[in-house]
Amino acid sequence: MENKVSIMPRETSVKYFTALSERDLEKVIVLFADELDWFIPGNKTIAPWLGQRKTRSEVEDFFRLLWQKTEAISGVINHMATDDNVVIISGSFKTRMLDTGKIFDSLFFAEITVVDGLIVKYRLLEDSFGLVQALI
């Protein structure tokens, strides 16, 4: 049982980032619980996809809005550490902002909590200042 607890969150996180890299909304959304605790801090006035979400449907809206406004260029996961059912991920990504044509190049850190194979808590920290600069 101990192995299942530590492997399942990591496997779920890998599935999430794989589906995210493919921009496969159906594969992304099924990994989230119906109700969850989601937060990506930043300026919601300039980047309306940021902020809190509490339901799978709201997370789906997040991705639809984000993907309408951005074009993925690259992404790399550098490290993934698991502690019980929490996974901490560090990496970097490059994204083109479609409204400005500017490139947003950022490191990121994510905290993902998984229960019964579903993401119940999600935190993403990125260069929010750099994001604003890319959007104006």
TAVEN-V699482 format. One record per pair of residues at least 4 apart in sequence whose ideal C-beta (glycine too) atoms are under 8 Angstrom apart, sorted by sequence separation. I is the first residue (numbers start at 0). J is the second residue. If there is no record, write none. Layout:
<<I & J> <I & J>>
This chain:
<<0 & 4> <1 & 5> <2 & 6> <3 & 7> <4 & 8> <5 & 9> <6 & 10> <7 & 11> <8 & 12> <9 & 13> <10 & 14> <11 & 15> <12 & 16> <13 & 17> <14 & 18> <15 & 19> <16 & 20> <17 & 21> <23 & 27> <24 & 28> <25 & 29> <26 & 30> <27 & 31> <31 & 35> <42 & 46> <43 & 47> <53 & 57> <54 & 58> <55 & 59> <56 & 60> <57 & 61> <58 & 62> <59 & 63> <60 & 64> <61 & 65> <62 & 66> <63 & 67> <64 & 68> <65 & 69> <81 & 85> <96 & 100> <113 & 117> <125 & 129> <126 & 130> <127 & 131> <128 & 132> <129 & 133> <130 & 134> <131 & 135> <18 & 23> <21 & 26> <41 & 46> <52 & 57> <81 & 86> <82 & 87> <95 & 100> <96 & 101> <113 & 118> <114 & 119> <125 & 130> <43 & 49> <52 & 58> <80 & 86> <81 & 87> <95 & 101> <96 & 102> <112 & 118> <113 & 119> <42 & 49> <43 & 50> <79 & 86> <80 & 87> <95 & 102> <96 & 103> <111 & 118> <112 & 119> <18 & 26> <19 & 27> <41 & 49> <52 & 60> <79 & 87> <94 & 102> <95 & 103> <112 & 120> <17 & 26> <18 & 27> <39 & 48> <40 & 49> <41 & 50> <52 & 61> <78 & 87> <79 & 88> <93 & 102> <94 & 103> <111 & 120> <112 & 121> <39 & 49> <40 & 50> <78 & 88> <93 & 103> <110 & 120> <111 & 121> <39 & 50> <78 & 89> <93 & 104> <110 & 121> <111 & 122> <14 & 26> <15 & 27> <18 & 30> <38 & 50> <76 & 88> <77 & 89> <78 & 90> <92 & 104> <93 & 105> <109 & 121> <110 & 122> <38 & 51> <48 & 61> <76 & 89> <77 & 90> <91 & 104> <92 & 105> <109 & 122> <37 & 51> <38 & 52> <76 & 90> <77 & 91> <91 & 105> <109 & 123> <15 & 30> <37 & 52> <75 & 90> <91 & 106> <92 & 107> <108 & 123> <109 & 124> <14 & 30> <37 & 53> <48 & 64> <74 & 90> <75 & 91> <90 & 106> <91 & 107> <107 & 123> <108 & 124> <35 & 52> <36 & 53> <47 & 64> <48 & 65> <74 & 91> <75 & 92> <89 & 106> <90 & 107> <107 & 124> <35 & 53> <74 & 92> <89 & 107> <107 & 125> <11 & 30> <34 & 53> <35 & 54> <73 & 92> <74 & 93> <88 & 107> <89 & 108> <106 & 125> <34 & 54> <35 & 55> <37 & 57> <48 & 68> <72 & 92> <73 & 93> <88 & 108> <105 & 125> <106 & 126> <33 & 54> <34 & 55> <37 & 58> <71 & 92> <72 & 93> <87 & 108> <88 & 109> <105 & 126> <33 & 55> <71 & 93> <72 & 94> <87 & 109> <88 & 110> <32 & 55> <35 & 58> <71 & 94> <72 & 95> <86 & 109> <87 & 110> <88 & 111> <103 & 126> <31 & 55> <37 & 61> <70 & 94> <86 & 110> <105 & 129> <69 & 94> <70 & 95> <85 & 110> <86 & 111> <104 & 129> <105 & 130> <69 & 95> <85 & 111> <86 & 112> <103 & 129> <28 & 55> <31 & 58> <69 & 96> <70 & 97> <85 & 112> <86 & 113> <103 & 130> <68 & 96> <69 & 97> <84 & 112> <85 & 113> <68 & 97> <84 & 113> <28 & 58> <67 & 97> <68 & 98> <72 & 102> <84 & 114> <103 & 133> <28 & 59> <101 & 132> <102 & 133> <101 & 133> <101 & 134> <28 & 62> <69 & 103> <99 & 133> <24 & 59> <27 & 62> <99 & 134> <98 & 134> <99 & 135> <96 & 133> <24 & 62> <96 & 134> <24 & 63> <94 & 133> <24 & 66> <22 & 66> <22 & 71> <20 & 71> <20 & 74> <19 & 74> <16 & 74> <16 & 76> <58 & 121> <13 & 79> <12 & 79> <9 & 79> <9 & 81> <16 & 88> <8 & 81> <12 & 86> <8 & 83> <11 & 86> <5 & 81> <8 & 84> <12 & 88> <7 & 84> <8 & 85> <9 & 86> <5 & 83> <8 & 86> <49 & 127> <4 & 83> <4 & 84> <32 & 114> <35 & 118> <36 & 119> <37 & 120> <38 & 121> <39 & 122> <35 & 119> <36 & 120> <37 & 121> <38 & 122> <39 & 123> <40 & 124> <41 & 125> <46 & 130> <32 & 117> <34 & 119> <35 & 120> <36 & 121> <37 & 122> <38 & 123> <39 & 124> <42 & 127> <45 & 130> <46 & 131> <31 & 117> <32 & 118> <35 & 121> <39 & 125> <41 & 127> <45 & 131> <30 & 117> <31 & 118> <32 & 119> <40 & 127> <30 & 118> <42 & 130> <46 & 134> <41 & 130> <42 & 131> <45 & 134> <31 & 121> <41 & 131> <45 & 135> <15 & 111> <12 & 111> <11 & 111> <12 & 113> <11 & 113> <8 & 111> <15 & 118> <8 & 112> <8 & 113> <11 & 116> <7 & 113> <11 & 117> <11 & 118> <7 & 116>>
